[in-house]
């Protein structure tokens, strides 16, 4: 098989995964569909990175969507709520008395670091481990604090992807969140392997 054909097949598979991600978000009426769909994308990407055979992309996506539906929704919406609270606190801290501002900013920065770690490893951990919600949270924190290099690489790759998207916004229609899933999952697999 020529390299051109392989590249075309690869782009088609990624585009198909993007379509599955979008359709399953709406299948869960957005609110219940967004986080299981993201988890399913990460699971499929992990499948690809581990070089496992995929007979039907639709079937494997649907399987991962169902498997992670509950856990992805619980953790996704929980940390989204915490993130919203932290952002609101950051915005309104400027209106607090000066003596309280320093304490509040310190607390907000600390929580922001924790949330950065959580969002960096959350979905890779959900699809990598079969653990309870509490155990997954502990694994995510352990992964984040045990590998500063992993967090730095994820941040650098995210910035690079954002810059590319900013320069070529049309790529979002084809690739969506999949470049983020690839980089996060590739880095996370190595970090999780070191943890084990």
C-alpha positions in Angstrom: 0.0 0.0 0.0 1.4 3.4 -1.0 2.1 6.1 1.5 -0.5 8.4 -0.2 -3.2 5.7 0.3 -2.1 5.1 3.9 -2.2 8.9 4.6 -5.7 9.2 3.0 -7.0 6.3 5.0 -5.5 7.8 8.2 -7.1 11.2 7.6 -10.5 9.5 6.8 -10.3 7.5 10.0 -9.6 10.7 12.0 -12.4 12.5 10.3 -14.8 9.6 11.0 -13.8 9.7 14.6 -14.5 13.4 14.7 -18.0 12.8 13.2 -18.7 10.0 15.8 -17.6 12.4 18.6 -20.0 15.1 17.4 -23.0 12.8 16.8 -22.6 11.1 20.2 -22.5 14.4 22.0 -26.0 15.1 20.5 -27.0 11.5 21.2 -26.6 12.3 24.9 -28.5 15.6 24.4 -25.2 17.5 24.8 -25.3 17.6 28.6 -25.0 13.9 29.1 -23.2 13.2 25.8 -20.2 15.5 25.9 -17.9 13.8 28.4 -18.6 10.2 27.4 -17.9 11.2 23.8 -14.6 12.8 24.8 -13.7 9.7 26.8 -14.6 7.5 23.8 -12.3 9.6 21.6 -9.5 9.1 24.0 -10.2 5.4 24.3 -10.1 4.9 20.5 -6.9 7.0 20.3 -5.3 4.8 23.0 -6.4 1.8 21.0 -4.6 3.1 18.0 -1.5 4.1 19.9 -1.2 0.6 21.4 -1.4 -0.7 17.7 -4.5 -2.8 18.3 -6.7 -3.9 15.4 -10.0 -2.0 14.9 -12.5 -3.9 12.9 -15.2 -1.3 13.1 -14.6 2.2 14.3 -18.3 2.8 15.0 -18.6 -0.4 17.1 -15.5 0.3 19.2 -16.5 4.0 19.7 -20.0 2.9 20.8 -18.5 0.3 23.2 -16.2 2.9 24.9 -19.0 5.5 25.0 -21.2 3.1 26.9 -18.4 1.8 29.2 -17.4 5.2 30.3 -20.7 6.9 30.3 -21.3 7.1 34.0 -17.7 7.8 35.2 -17.0 10.4 32.5 -20.2 12.3 33.3 -19.6 12.2 37.1 -16.0 13.3 36.9 -16.4 15.6 33.9 -19.3 17.6 35.4 -17.7 17.6 38.9 -14.4 19.1 37.7 -16.2 21.5 35.3 -18.2 22.8 38.3 -15.0 23.2 40.3 -13.3 24.9 37.4 -16.2 27.4 37.0 -16.1 28.2 40.8 -12.3 28.8 40.6 -12.7 31.1 37.6 -15.5 33.0 39.3 -13.4 33.4 42.5 -10.4 34.7 40.4 -12.7 37.3 38.8 -14.3 38.5 42.0 -11.2 38.3 44.2 -10.3 41.8 43.0 -13.4 43.2 44.8 -12.4 41.7 48.2 -10.5 43.7 50.9 -6.8 43.8 50.3 -6.0 41.7 53.3 -8.2 38.8 51.9 -7.0 39.2 48.3 -3.6 37.7 48.9 -5.1 34.6 50.6 -7.7 34.2 47.9 -5.3 34.6 45.1 -3.0 32.0 46.7 -6.0 29.6 47.1 -7.1 30.2 43.5 -3.6 29.5 42.1 -3.3 26.3 44.1 -6.7 25.1 42.9 -5.8 26.1 39.3 -2.6 23.9 39.5 -4.7 21.0 40.8 -7.2 21.5 38.0 -4.5 21.7 35.4 -3.2 18.3 36.5 -6.7 16.9 36.6 -7.7 18.0 33.1 -4.3 16.8 31.7 -4.8 13.3 33.0 -8.5 12.8 33.6 -9.7 11.3 30.3 -6.5 9.2 29.7 -7.0 7.8 33.2 -10.7 7.0 32.7 -9.9 4.9 29.6 -6.7 3.4 30.9 -7.9 2.1 34.3 -11.1 0.4 35.4 -11.3 2.0 38.9 -13.9 3.8 41.1 -14.4 7.5 40.8 -12.4 8.2 44.0 -9.5 5.8 42.9 -9.3 7.5 39.5 -9.0 10.9 41.1 -6.1 9.6 43.2 -4.4 8.2 40.2 -4.8 11.4 38.3 -3.2 13.4 41.1 -0.4 10.9 41.6 0.3 10.9 37.8 0.4 14.7 37.8 2.6 15.2 40.8 5.0 12.3 39.9 5.7 13.6 36.4 6.3 17.3 36.1 7.9 16.6 32.7 4.6 15.0 31.5 2.6 18.2 32.4 5.2 20.4 30.7 5.1 18.3 27.5 1.3 18.4 27.5 1.2 22.2 28.0 3.8 22.7 25.2 1.9 20.4 22.8 -1.4 22.1 23.6 0.1 25.5 22.9 1.5 24.3 19.6 -1.9 22.8 18.6 -3.7 26.0 19.5 -1.3 28.1 17.4 -1.8 25.8 14.4 -5.6 25.9 14.8 -5.4 29.7 15.1 -3.4 29.9 11.9 -5.5 27.2 10.1 -8.9 27.2 11.8 -10.4 25.0 9.0 -8.4 22.1 10.5 -10.9 22.1 13.5 -13.6 20.8 11.2 -11.5 17.7 10.2 -9.6 17.0 13.4 -11.5 18.6 16.3 -10.2 17.5 19.7 -8.3 14.5 18.3 -4.8 16.1 18.2 -5.2 17.0 21.9 -6.3 13.4 22.5 -3.3 12.0 20.7 -0.7 14.1 22.6 -2.4 13.7 26.0 -2.8 9.9 25.6 0.7 9.3 24.2 2.2 11.2 27.2 -0.1 9.7 29.7 0.5 6.0 28.6 4.2 6.5 29.4 3.4 8.2 32.8 0.9 5.5 33.8 3.4 2.8 32.8 6.0 4.4 35.1 3.5 4.5 37.9 2.8 0.8 37.6 
